Structure formats: structure tokens, C-alpha cells
Amino acid sequence: MDHNLHSPQRRLIELRMEHADLDDLIDRNTLDRPGDELTLRRLKKRRLLLRDQIARLETELDPPEPA
């Protein structure tokens, strides 16, 4: 079994790609259907969750230096 497929680094890349896709989707949704607030809220909530997951994973991969 290839462990690289499930490495934290790969997961981080996948999360960043999904976050970028959501950014694009939110931008297009705002332009194409400005009245669809529910969809926009859901997309933004998902994007925020992804950002939190990315931050958590980045901390695990590169912990901050002790002060």
C-alpha cells in the first residue's frame, strides 16, 4: 500500500485545492446569482471549515517554535 496517498502533506494540498475551488465558486455564485444567499452562506461556511482544517494541519506539520 502506498502511504504517500494518505500523507499529511498530500491532505494539505488537497484541502488547499478544495479551498481555492470554493473561492472560485463563491466568486462566480456572487456574480451569477446574487440573490442566492442560502447557497452562498453554505459555501462560505464550508470554506471556513476548510481554512480551519488547513491551519490545524499546517501546525501539525510545522509546529511553532517554543518562545
PQR file of N, CA, C, O and H, with PARSE charges and radii, in Angstrom:
ATOM      1  N   MET A   1       0.841  -1.185   0.000 -0.4000 1.5000
ATOM      2  CA  MET A   1       0.000   0.000   0.000 -0.0000 2.0000
ATOM      3  C   MET A   1       0.880   1.240   0.000  0.5500 1.7000
ATOM      4  O   MET A   1       1.896   1.282   0.693 -0.5500 1.4000
ATOM      5  N   ASP A   2       0.497   2.243  -0.768 -0.4000 1.5000
ATOM      6  CA  ASP A   2       1.270   3.465  -0.891 -0.0000 2.0000
ATOM      7  C   ASP A   2       0.842   4.462   0.189  0.5500 1.7000
ATOM      8  O   ASP A   2      -0.265   4.999   0.139 -0.5500 1.4000
ATOM      9  H   ASP A   2      -0.330   2.209  -1.331  0.4000 1.0000
ATOM     10  N   HIS A   3       1.708   4.703   1.149 -0.4000 1.5000
ATOM     11  CA  HIS A   3       1.364   5.589   2.264 -0.0000 2.0000
ATOM     12  C   HIS A   3       1.384   7.062   1.863  0.5500 1.7000
ATOM     13  O   HIS A   3       0.807   7.900   2.557 -0.5500 1.4000
ATOM     14  H   HIS A   3       2.607   4.267   1.189  0.4000 1.0000
ATOM     15  N   ASN A   4       2.043   7.385   0.749 -0.4000 1.5000
ATOM     16  CA  ASN A   4       2.060   8.780   0.293 -0.0000 2.0000
ATOM     17  C   ASN A   4       0.677   9.292  -0.066  0.5500 1.7000
ATOM     18  O   ASN A   4       0.417  10.493   0.016 -0.5500 1.4000
ATOM     19  H   ASN A   4       2.511   6.705   0.185  0.4000 1.0000
ATOM     20  N   LEU A   5      -0.216   8.386  -0.466 -0.4000 1.5000
ATOM     21  CA  LEU A   5      -1.571   8.794  -0.830 -0.0000 2.0000
ATOM     22  C   LEU A   5      -2.331   9.366   0.365  0.5500 1.7000
ATOM     23  O   LEU A   5      -3.291  10.118   0.200 -0.5500 1.4000
ATOM     24  H   LEU A   5      -0.005   7.411  -0.532  0.4000 1.0000
ATOM     25  N   HIS A   6      -1.888   8.999   1.573 -0.4000 1.5000
ATOM     26  CA  HIS A   6      -2.593   9.428   2.772 -0.0000 2.0000
ATOM     27  C   HIS A   6      -1.707  10.275   3.681  0.5500 1.7000
ATOM     28  O   HIS A   6      -2.009  10.440   4.863 -0.5500 1.4000
ATOM     29  H   HIS A   6      -1.108   8.388   1.707  0.4000 1.0000
ATOM     30  N   SER A   7      -0.620  10.809   3.138 -0.4000 1.5000
ATOM     31  CA  SER A   7       0.284  11.598   3.962 -0.0000 2.0000
ATOM     32  C   SER A   7      -0.352  12.932   4.324  0.5500 1.7000
ATOM     33  O   SER A   7      -1.186  13.451   3.582 -0.5500 1.4000
ATOM     34  H   SER A   7      -0.376  10.675   2.177  0.4000 1.0000
ATOM     35  N   PRO A   8       0.044  13.487   5.468 -0.5600 1.5000
ATOM     36  CA  PRO A   8      -0.487  14.800   5.861  0.2800 2.0000
ATOM     37  C   PRO A   8      -0.183  15.886   4.821  0.5500 1.7000
ATOM     38  O   PRO A   8      -0.994  16.787   4.606 -0.5500 1.4000
ATOM     39  N   GLN A   9       0.979  15.798   4.181 -0.4000 1.5000
ATOM     40  CA  GLN A   9       1.332  16.784   3.153 -0.0000 2.0000
ATOM     41  C   GLN A   9       0.360  16.717   1.978  0.5500 1.7000
ATOM     42  O   GLN A   9      -0.077  17.746   1.463 -0.5500 1.4000
ATOM     43  H   GLN A   9       1.638  15.066   4.355  0.4000 1.0000
ATOM     44  N   ARG A  10       0.030  15.509   1.566 -0.4000 1.5000
ATOM     45  CA  ARG A  10      -0.916  15.347   0.457 -0.0000 2.0000
ATOM     46  C   ARG A  10      -2.304  15.848   0.857  0.5500 1.7000
ATOM     47  O   ARG A  10      -2.985  16.497   0.062 -0.5500 1.4000
ATOM     48  H   ARG A  10       0.385  14.673   1.985  0.4000 1.0000
ATOM     49  N   ARG A  11      -2.721  15.550   2.080 -0.4000 1.5000
ATOM     50  CA  ARG A  11      -4.021  16.008   2.571 -0.0000 2.0000
ATOM     51  C   ARG A  11      -4.061  17.542   2.576  0.5500 1.7000
ATOM     52  O   ARG A  11      -5.077  18.142   2.226 -0.5500 1.4000
ATOM     53  H   ARG A  11      -2.169  15.023   2.726  0.4000 1.0000
ATOM     54  N   LEU A  12      -2.959  18.164   2.971 -0.4000 1.5000
ATOM     55  CA  LEU A  12      -2.879  19.618   2.994 -0.0000 2.0000
ATOM     56  C   LEU A  12      -3.046  20.193   1.585  0.5500 1.7000
ATOM     57  O   LEU A  12      -3.755  21.181   1.391 -0.5500 1.4000
ATOM     58  H   LEU A  12      -2.133  17.677   3.255  0.4000 1.0000
ATOM     59  N   ILE A  13      -2.398  19.577   0.619 -0.4000 1.5000
ATOM     60  CA  ILE A  13      -2.528  20.017  -0.775 -0.0000 2.0000
ATOM     61  C   ILE A  13      -3.976  19.877  -1.241  0.5500 1.7000
ATOM     62  O   ILE A  13      -4.515  20.776  -1.887 -0.5500 1.4000
ATOM     63  H   ILE A  13      -1.822  18.775   0.776  0.4000 1.0000
ATOM     64  N   GLU A  14      -4.600  18.749  -0.912 -0.4000 1.5000
ATOM     65  CA  GLU A  14      -5.996  18.530  -1.314 -0.0000 2.0000
ATOM     66  C   GLU A  14      -6.920  19.563  -0.681  0.5500 1.7000
ATOM     67  O   GLU A  14      -7.817  20.083  -1.345 -0.5500 1.4000
ATOM     68  H   GLU A  14      -4.162  18.019  -0.387  0.4000 1.0000
ATOM     69  N   LEU A  15      -6.707  19.864   0.595 -0.4000 1.5000
ATOM     70  CA  LEU A  15      -7.538  20.860   1.280 -0.0000 2.0000
ATOM     71  C   LEU A  15      -7.357  22.240   0.657  0.5500 1.7000
ATOM     72  O   LEU A  15      -8.328  22.971   0.465 -0.5500 1.4000
ATOM     73  H   LEU A  15      -5.978  19.442   1.134  0.4000 1.0000
ATOM     74  N   ARG A  16      -6.109  22.596   0.341 -0.4000 1.5000
ATOM     75  CA  ARG A  16      -5.848  23.900  -0.276 -0.0000 2.0000
ATOM     76  C   ARG A  16      -6.504  23.999  -1.657  0.5500 1.7000
ATOM     77  O   ARG A  16      -7.018  25.052  -2.031 -0.5500 1.4000
ATOM     78  H   ARG A  16      -5.320  22.003   0.497  0.4000 1.0000
ATOM     79  N   MET A  17      -6.482  22.903  -2.404 -0.4000 1.5000
ATOM     80  CA  MET A  17      -7.122  22.899  -3.720 -0.0000 2.0000
ATOM     81  C   MET A  17      -8.631  23.059  -3.582  0.5500 1.7000
ATOM     82  O   MET A  17      -9.249  23.814  -4.332 -0.5500 1.4000
ATOM     83  H   MET A  17      -6.065  22.047  -2.100  0.4000 1.0000
ATOM     84  N   GLU A  18      -9.224  22.353  -2.629 -0.4000 1.5000
ATOM     85  CA  GLU A  18     -10.664  22.460  -2.420 -0.0000 2.0000
ATOM     86  C   GLU A  18     -11.029  23.879  -1.965  0.5500 1.7000
ATOM     87  O   GLU A  18     -12.058  24.418  -2.373 -0.5500 1.4000
ATOM     88  H   GLU A  18      -8.723  21.739  -2.019  0.4000 1.0000
ATOM     89  N   HIS A  19     -10.185  24.478  -1.121 -0.4000 1.5000
ATOM     90  CA  HIS A  19     -10.423  25.847  -0.654 -0.0000 2.0000
ATOM     91  C   HIS A  19     -10.380  26.816  -1.837  0.5500 1.7000
ATOM     92  O   HIS A  19     -11.225  27.705  -1.942 -0.5500 1.4000
ATOM     93  H   HIS A  19      -9.349  24.039  -0.790  0.4000 1.0000
ATOM     94  N   ALA A  20      -9.405  26.648  -2.719 -0.4000 1.5000
ATOM     95  CA  ALA A  20      -9.302  27.515  -3.903 -0.0000 2.0000
ATOM     96  C   ALA A  20     -10.515  27.326  -4.818  0.5500 1.7000
ATOM     97  O   ALA A  20     -11.041  28.296  -5.363 -0.5500 1.4000
ATOM     98  H   ALA A  20      -8.718  25.926  -2.634  0.4000 1.0000
ATOM     99  N   ASP A  21     -10.950  26.089  -4.983 -0.4000 1.5000
ATOM    100  CA  ASP A  21     -12.147  25.820  -5.794 -0.0000 2.0000
ATOM    101  C   ASP A  21     -13.373  26.511  -5.197  0.5500 1.7000
ATOM    102  O   ASP A  21     -14.187  27.082  -5.922 -0.5500 1.4000
ATOM    103  H   ASP A  21     -10.523  25.301  -4.540  0.4000 1.0000
ATOM    104  N   LEU A  22     -13.496  26.454  -3.879 -0.4000 1.5000
ATOM    105  CA  LEU A  22     -14.625  27.104  -3.215 -0.0000 2.0000
ATOM    106  C   LEU A  22     -14.558  28.624  -3.380  0.5500 1.7000
ATOM    107  O   LEU A  22     -15.583  29.272  -3.593 -0.5500 1.4000
ATOM    108  H   LEU A  22     -12.835  25.989  -3.290  0.4000 1.0000
ATOM    109  N   ASP A  23     -13.360  29.190  -3.283 -0.4000 1.5000
ATOM    110  CA  ASP A  23     -13.195  30.632  -3.528 -0.0000 2.0000
ATOM    111  C   ASP A  23     -13.753  31.002  -4.891  0.5500 1.7000
ATOM    112  O   ASP A  23     -14.508  31.964  -5.031 -0.5500 1.4000
ATOM    113  H   ASP A  23     -12.527  28.665  -3.110  0.4000 1.0000
ATOM    114  N   ASP A  24     -13.369  30.224  -5.889 -0.4000 1.5000
ATOM    115  CA  ASP A  24     -13.825  30.476  -7.261 -0.0000 2.0000
ATOM    116  C   ASP A  24     -15.338  30.323  -7.369  0.5500 1.7000
ATOM    117  O   ASP A  24     -16.009  31.146  -7.992 -0.5500 1.4000
ATOM    118  H   ASP A  24     -12.756  29.442  -5.775  0.4000 1.0000
ATOM    119  N   LEU A  25     -15.862  29.278  -6.768 -0.4000 1.5000
ATOM    120  CA  LEU A  25     -17.302  29.016  -6.806 -0.0000 2.0000
ATOM    121  C   LEU A  25     -18.089  30.146  -6.125  0.5500 1.7000
ATOM    122  O   LEU A  25     -19.131  30.573  -6.622 -0.5500 1.4000
ATOM    123  H   LEU A  25     -15.317  28.609  -6.262  0.4000 1.0000
ATOM    124  N   ILE A  26     -17.581  30.616  -4.996 -0.4000 1.5000
ATOM    125  CA  ILE A  26     -18.238  31.716  -4.285 -0.0000 2.0000
ATOM    126  C   ILE A  26     -18.224  32.982  -5.136  0.5500 1.7000
ATOM    127  O   ILE A  26     -19.231  33.684  -5.227 -0.5500 1.4000
ATOM    128  H   ILE A  26     -16.734  30.269  -4.592  0.4000 1.0000
ATOM    129  N   ASP A  27     -17.086  33.272  -5.758 -0.4000 1.5000
ATOM    130  CA  ASP A  27     -16.993  34.458  -6.631 -0.0000 2.0000
ATOM    131  C   ASP A  27     -17.996  34.367  -7.780  0.5500 1.7000
ATOM    132  O   ASP A  27     -18.710  35.328  -8.067 -0.5500 1.4000
ATOM    133  H   ASP A  27     -16.268  32.701  -5.685  0.4000 1.0000
ATOM    134  N   ARG A  28     -18.045  33.208  -8.434 -0.4000 1.5000
ATOM    135  CA  ARG A  28     -18.971  33.040  -9.561 -0.0000 2.0000
ATOM    136  C   ARG A  28     -20.421  33.093  -9.095  0.5500 1.7000
ATOM    137  O   ARG A  28     -21.269  33.675  -9.772 -0.5500 1.4000
ATOM    138  H   ARG A  28     -17.465  32.427  -8.201  0.4000 1.0000
ATOM    139  N   ASN A  29     -20.711  32.488  -7.943 -0.4000 1.5000
ATOM    140  CA  ASN A  29     -22.073  32.472  -7.424 -0.0000 2.0000
ATOM    141  C   ASN A  29     -22.530  33.889  -7.103  0.5500 1.7000
ATOM    142  O   ASN A  29     -23.690  34.236  -7.328 -0.5500 1.4000
ATOM    143  H   ASN A  29     -20.023  32.015  -7.393  0.4000 1.0000
ATOM    144  N   THR A  30     -21.632  34.701  -6.584 -0.4000 1.5000
ATOM    145  CA  THR A  30     -21.959  36.089  -6.256 -0.0000 2.0000
ATOM    146  C   THR A  30     -22.305  36.866  -7.519  0.5500 1.7000
ATOM    147  O   THR A  30     -23.212  37.698  -7.511 -0.5500 1.4000
ATOM    148  H   THR A  30     -20.690  34.419  -6.402  0.4000 1.0000
ATOM    149  N   LEU A  31     -21.590  36.599  -8.595 -0.4000 1.5000
ATOM    150  CA  LEU A  31     -21.829  37.314  -9.852 -0.0000 2.0000
ATOM    151  C   LEU A  31     -23.044  36.772 -10.593  0.5500 1.7000
ATOM    152  O   LEU A  31     -23.859  37.544 -11.098 -0.5500 1.4000
ATOM    153  H   LEU A  31     -20.853  35.924  -8.601  0.4000 1.0000
ATOM    154  N   ASP A  32     -23.169  35.448 -10.661 -0.4000 1.5000
ATOM    155  CA  ASP A  32     -24.218  34.826 -11.474 -0.0000 2.0000
ATOM    156  C   ASP A  32     -25.590  34.836 -10.804  0.5500 1.7000
ATOM    157  O   ASP A  32     -26.605  35.051 -11.466 -0.5500 1.4000
ATOM    158  H   ASP A  32     -22.507  34.821 -10.251  0.4000 1.0000
ATOM    159  N   ARG A  33     -25.621  34.601  -9.481 -0.4000 1.5000
ATOM    160  CA  ARG A  33     -26.902  34.520  -8.769 -0.0000 2.0000
ATOM    161  C   ARG A  33     -26.806  35.292  -7.461  0.5500 1.7000
ATOM    162  O   ARG A  33     -26.751  34.692  -6.387 -0.5500 1.4000
ATOM    163  H   ARG A  33     -24.797  34.426  -8.943  0.4000 1.0000
ATOM    164  N   PRO A  34     -26.784  36.613  -7.545 -0.5600 1.5000
ATOM    165  CA  PRO A  34     -26.574  37.414  -6.333  0.2800 2.0000
ATOM    166  C   PRO A  34     -27.654  37.237  -5.269  0.5500 1.7000
ATOM    167  O   PRO A  34     -27.409  37.561  -4.107 -0.5500 1.4000
ATOM    168  N   GLY A  35     -28.826  36.739  -5.617 -0.4000 1.5000
ATOM    169  CA  GLY A  35     -29.907  36.591  -4.653 -0.0000 2.0000
ATOM    170  C   GLY A  35     -29.895  35.283  -3.883  0.5500 1.7000
ATOM    171  O   GLY A  35     -30.712  35.096  -2.981 -0.5500 1.4000
ATOM    172  H   GLY A  35     -29.025  36.476  -6.561  0.4000 1.0000
ATOM    173  N   ASP A  36     -28.990  34.375  -4.216 -0.4000 1.5000
ATOM    174  CA  ASP A  36     -28.986  33.043  -3.607 -0.0000 2.0000
ATOM    175  C   ASP A  36     -28.148  33.036  -2.325  0.5500 1.7000
ATOM    176  O   ASP A  36     -27.053  32.476  -2.279 -0.5500 1.4000
ATOM    177  H   ASP A  36     -28.326  34.527  -4.948  0.4000 1.0000
ATOM    178  N   GLU A  37     -28.695  33.677  -1.286 -0.4000 1.5000
ATOM    179  CA  GLU A  37     -27.962  33.835  -0.024 -0.0000 2.0000
ATOM    180  C   GLU A  37     -27.704  32.513   0.694  0.5500 1.7000
ATOM    181  O   GLU A  37     -26.643  32.331   1.291 -0.5500 1.4000
ATOM    182  H   GLU A  37     -29.584  34.133  -1.323  0.4000 1.0000
ATOM    183  N   LEU A  38     -28.665  31.591   0.642 -0.4000 1.5000
ATOM    184  CA  LEU A  38     -28.514  30.324   1.354 -0.0000 2.0000
ATOM    185  C   LEU A  38     -27.326  29.527   0.805  0.5500 1.7000
ATOM    186  O   LEU A  38     -26.498  29.026   1.566 -0.5500 1.4000
ATOM    187  H   LEU A  38     -29.527  31.739   0.157  0.4000 1.0000
ATOM    188  N   THR A  39     -27.257  29.420  -0.513 -0.4000 1.5000
ATOM    189  CA  THR A  39     -26.132  28.699  -1.123 -0.0000 2.0000
ATOM    190  C   THR A  39     -24.819  29.382  -0.789  0.5500 1.7000
ATOM    191  O   THR A  39     -23.829  28.725  -0.467 -0.5500 1.4000
ATOM    192  H   THR A  39     -27.930  29.827  -1.131  0.4000 1.0000
ATOM    193  N   LEU A  40     -24.817  30.701  -0.866 -0.4000 1.5000
ATOM    194  CA  LEU A  40     -23.599  31.462  -0.572 -0.0000 2.0000
ATOM    195  C   LEU A  40     -23.155  31.239   0.876  0.5500 1.7000
ATOM    196  O   LEU A  40     -21.965  31.058   1.138 -0.5500 1.4000
ATOM    197  H   LEU A  40     -25.621  31.236  -1.128  0.4000 1.0000
ATOM    198  N   ARG A  41     -24.092  31.251   1.806 -0.4000 1.5000
ATOM    199  CA  ARG A  41     -23.751  31.016   3.222 -0.0000 2.0000
ATOM    200  C   ARG A  41     -23.165  29.629   3.419  0.5500 1.7000
ATOM    201  O   ARG A  41     -22.195  29.456   4.157 -0.5500 1.4000
ATOM    202  H   ARG A  41     -25.058  31.398   1.594  0.4000 1.0000
ATOM    203  N   ARG A  42     -23.757  28.638   2.754 -0.4000 1.5000
ATOM    204  CA  ARG A  42     -23.251  27.262   2.884 -0.0000 2.0000
ATOM    205  C   ARG A  42     -21.834  27.135   2.323  0.5500 1.7000
ATOM    206  O   ARG A  42     -20.975  26.492   2.927 -0.5500 1.4000
ATOM    207  H   ARG A  42     -24.545  28.779   2.154  0.4000 1.0000
ATOM    208  N   LEU A  43     -21.601  27.747   1.173 -0.4000 1.5000
ATOM    209  CA  LEU A  43     -20.269  27.698   0.566 -0.0000 2.0000
ATOM    210  C   LEU A  43     -19.236  28.380   1.469  0.5500 1.7000
ATOM    211  O   LEU A  43     -18.129  27.876   1.653 -0.5500 1.4000
ATOM    212  H   LEU A  43     -22.299  28.268   0.683  0.4000 1.0000
ATOM    213  N   LYS A  44     -19.611  29.522   2.023 -0.4000 1.5000
ATOM    214  CA  LYS A  44     -18.682  30.252   2.883 -0.0000 2.0000
ATOM    215  C   LYS A  44     -18.403  29.492   4.173  0.5500 1.7000
ATOM    216  O   LYS A  44     -17.284  29.524   4.685 -0.5500 1.4000
ATOM    217  H   LYS A  44     -20.511  29.932   1.873  0.4000 1.0000
ATOM    218  N   LYS A  45     -19.417  28.810   4.699 -0.4000 1.5000
ATOM    219  CA  LYS A  45     -19.232  28.012   5.911 -0.0000 2.0000
ATOM    220  C   LYS A  45     -18.272  26.852   5.630  0.5500 1.7000
ATOM    221  O   LYS A  45     -17.386  26.560   6.434 -0.5500 1.4000
ATOM    222  H   LYS A  45     -20.326  28.784   4.283  0.4000 1.0000
ATOM    223  N   ARG A  46     -18.456  26.201   4.491 -0.4000 1.5000
ATOM    224  CA  ARG A  46     -17.561  25.094   4.104 -0.0000 2.0000
ATOM    225  C   ARG A  46     -16.133  25.601   3.919  0.5500 1.7000
ATOM    226  O   ARG A  46     -15.173  24.942   4.318 -0.5500 1.4000
ATOM    227  H   ARG A  46     -19.175  26.438   3.838  0.4000 1.0000
ATOM    228  N   ARG A  47     -16.007  26.785   3.306 -0.4000 1.5000
ATOM    229  CA  ARG A  47     -14.673  27.370   3.086 -0.0000 2.0000
ATOM    230  C   ARG A  47     -13.993  27.665   4.421  0.5500 1.7000
ATOM    231  O   ARG A  47     -12.792  27.443   4.574 -0.5500 1.4000
ATOM    232  H   ARG A  47     -16.788  27.320   2.982  0.4000 1.0000
ATOM    233  N   LEU A  48     -14.765  28.166   5.381 -0.4000 1.5000
ATOM    234  CA  LEU A  48     -14.219  28.461   6.707 -0.0000 2.0000
ATOM    235  C   LEU A  48     -13.764  27.183   7.409  0.5500 1.7000
ATOM    236  O   LEU A  48     -12.704  27.164   8.036 -0.5500 1.4000
ATOM    237  H   LEU A  48     -15.740  28.346   5.256  0.4000 1.0000
ATOM    238  N   LEU A  49     -14.556  26.118   7.308 -0.4000 1.5000
ATOM    239  CA  LEU A  49     -14.159  24.833   7.892 -0.0000 2.0000
ATOM    240  C   LEU A  49     -12.861  24.325   7.264  0.5500 1.7000
ATOM    241  O   LEU A  49     -11.985  23.809   7.958 -0.5500 1.4000
ATOM    242  H   LEU A  49     -15.417  26.133   6.799  0.4000 1.0000
ATOM    243  N   LEU A  50     -12.749  24.475   5.953 -0.4000 1.5000
ATOM    244  CA  LEU A  50     -11.529  24.051   5.269 -0.0000 2.0000
ATOM    245  C   LEU A  50     -10.331  24.854   5.751  0.5500 1.7000
ATOM    246  O   LEU A  50      -9.251  24.307   5.973 -0.5500 1.4000
ATOM    247  H   LEU A  50     -13.461  24.894   5.389  0.4000 1.0000
ATOM    248  N   ARG A  51     -10.533  26.170   5.913 -0.4000 1.5000
ATOM    249  CA  ARG A  51      -9.434  27.023   6.371 -0.0000 2.0000
ATOM    250  C   ARG A  51      -8.958  26.578   7.750  0.5500 1.7000
ATOM    251  O   ARG A  51      -7.758  26.561   8.022 -0.5500 1.4000
ATOM    252  H   ARG A  51     -11.410  26.615   5.733  0.4000 1.0000
ATOM    253  N   ASP A  52      -9.900  26.219   8.619 -0.4000 1.5000
ATOM    254  CA  ASP A  52      -9.534  25.735   9.955 -0.0000 2.0000
ATOM    255  C   ASP A  52      -8.773  24.414   9.875  0.5500 1.7000
ATOM    256  O   ASP A  52      -7.793  24.211  10.592 -0.5500 1.4000
ATOM    257  H   ASP A  52     -10.875  26.233   8.399  0.4000 1.0000
ATOM    258  N   GLN A  53      -9.231  23.515   8.996 -0.4000 1.5000
ATOM    259  CA  GLN A  53      -8.533  22.228   8.834 -0.0000 2.0000
ATOM    260  C   GLN A  53      -7.113  22.458   8.297  0.5500 1.7000
ATOM    261  O   GLN A  53      -6.165  21.816   8.748 -0.5500 1.4000
ATOM    262  H   GLN A  53     -10.027  23.680   8.413  0.4000 1.0000
ATOM    263  N   ILE A  54      -6.976  23.363   7.349 -0.4000 1.5000
ATOM    264  CA  ILE A  54      -5.659  23.670   6.776 -0.0000 2.0000
ATOM    265  C   ILE A  54      -4.737  24.213   7.860  0.5500 1.7000
ATOM    266  O   ILE A  54      -3.591  23.777   7.973 -0.5500 1.4000
ATOM    267  H   ILE A  54      -7.747  23.884   6.983  0.4000 1.0000
ATOM    268  N   ALA A  55      -5.221  25.154   8.655 -0.4000 1.5000
ATOM    269  CA  ALA A  55      -4.405  25.744   9.719 -0.0000 2.0000
ATOM    270  C   ALA A  55      -3.972  24.682  10.731  0.5500 1.7000
ATOM    271  O   ALA A  55      -2.821  24.664  11.166 -0.5500 1.4000
ATOM    272  H   ALA A  55      -6.152  25.508   8.564  0.4000 1.0000
ATOM    273  N   ARG A  56      -4.899  23.800  11.099 -0.4000 1.5000
ATOM    274  CA  ARG A  56      -4.592  22.744  12.058 -0.0000 2.0000
ATOM    275  C   ARG A  56      -3.525  21.796  11.503  0.5500 1.7000
ATOM    276  O   ARG A  56      -2.602  21.406  12.218 -0.5500 1.4000
ATOM    277  H   ARG A  56      -5.834  23.814  10.745  0.4000 1.0000
ATOM    278  N   LEU A  57      -3.655  21.434  10.243 -0.4000 1.5000
ATOM    279  CA  LEU A  57      -2.707  20.522   9.612 -0.0000 2.0000
ATOM    280  C   LEU A  57      -1.336  21.188   9.465  0.5500 1.7000
ATOM    281  O   LEU A  57      -0.307  20.546   9.678 -0.5500 1.4000
ATOM    282  H   LEU A  57      -4.405  21.751   9.663  0.4000 1.0000
ATOM    283  N   GLU A  58      -1.322  22.463   9.104 -0.4000 1.5000
ATOM    284  CA  GLU A  58      -0.049  23.187   8.988 -0.0000 2.0000
ATOM    285  C   GLU A  58       0.676  23.221  10.328  0.5500 1.7000
ATOM    286  O   GLU A  58       1.900  23.093  10.380 -0.5500 1.4000
ATOM    287  H   GLU A  58      -2.157  22.985   8.931  0.4000 1.0000
ATOM    288  N   THR A  59      -0.076  23.394  11.409 -0.4000 1.5000
ATOM    289  CA  THR A  59       0.527  23.411  12.745 -0.0000 2.0000
ATOM    290  C   THR A  59       1.100  22.043  13.103  0.5500 1.7000
ATOM    291  O   THR A  59       2.164  21.945  13.715 -0.5500 1.4000
ATOM    292  H   THR A  59      -1.069  23.498  11.367  0.4000 1.0000
ATOM    293  N   GLU A  60       0.384  20.990  12.715 -0.4000 1.5000
ATOM    294  CA  GLU A  60       0.882  19.633  12.981 -0.0000 2.0000
ATOM    295  C   GLU A  60       2.161  19.361  12.201  0.5500 1.7000
ATOM    296  O   GLU A  60       3.091  18.744  12.721 -0.5500 1.4000
ATOM    297  H   GLU A  60      -0.480  21.069  12.218  0.4000 1.0000
ATOM    298  N   LEU A  61       2.209  19.820  10.955 -0.4000 1.5000
ATOM    299  CA  LEU A  61       3.362  19.543  10.100 -0.0000 2.0000
ATOM    300  C   LEU A  61       4.557  20.419  10.458  0.5500 1.7000
ATOM    301  O   LEU A  61       5.701  19.993  10.301 -0.5500 1.4000
ATOM    302  H   LEU A  61       1.454  20.321  10.532  0.4000 1.0000
ATOM    303  N   ASP A  62       4.310  21.630  10.933 -0.4000 1.5000
ATOM    304  CA  ASP A  62       5.371  22.571  11.246 -0.0000 2.0000
ATOM    305  C   ASP A  62       5.030  23.293  12.544  0.5500 1.7000
ATOM    306  O   ASP A  62       4.616  24.452  12.523 -0.5500 1.4000
ATOM    307  H   ASP A  62       3.381  21.976  11.061  0.4000 1.0000
ATOM    308  N   PRO A  63       5.205  22.608  13.676 -0.5600 1.5000
ATOM    309  CA  PRO A  63       4.811  23.214  14.947  0.2800 2.0000
ATOM    310  C   PRO A  63       5.587  24.509  15.211  0.5500 1.7000
ATOM    311  O   PRO A  63       6.745  24.640  14.815 -0.5500 1.4000
ATOM    312  N   PRO A  64       4.933  25.464  15.886 -0.5600 1.5000
ATOM    313  CA  PRO A  64       5.634  26.725  16.180  0.2800 2.0000
ATOM    314  C   PRO A  64       6.802  26.503  17.117  0.5500 1.7000
ATOM    315  O   PRO A  64       6.781  25.592  17.945 -0.5500 1.4000
ATOM    316  N   GLU A  65       7.815  27.331  16.986 -0.4000 1.5000
ATOM    317  CA  GLU A  65       8.995  27.245  17.843 -0.0000 2.0000
ATOM    318  C   GLU A  65       8.618  27.700  19.252  0.5500 1.7000
ATOM    319  O   GLU A  65       7.868  28.664  19.408 -0.5500 1.4000
ATOM    320  H   GLU A  65       7.832  28.071  16.313  0.4000 1.0000
ATOM    321  N   PRO A  66       9.130  27.019  20.278 -0.5600 1.5000
ATOM    322  CA  PRO A  66       8.853  27.491  21.633  0.2800 2.0000
ATOM    323  C   PRO A  66       9.468  28.864  21.863  0.5500 1.7000
ATOM    324  O   PRO A  66      10.538  29.162  21.332 -0.5500 1.4000
ATOM    325  N   ALA A  67       8.808  29.693  22.642 -0.4000 1.5000
ATOM    326  CA  ALA A  67       9.291  31.061  22.880 -0.0000 2.0000
ATOM    327  C   ALA A  67      10.465  31.063  23.835  0.5500 1.7000
ATOM    328  O   ALA A  67      11.001  32.126  24.151 -0.5500 1.4000
ATOM    329  H   ALA A  67       7.938  29.451  23.073  0.4000 1.0000
TER
END
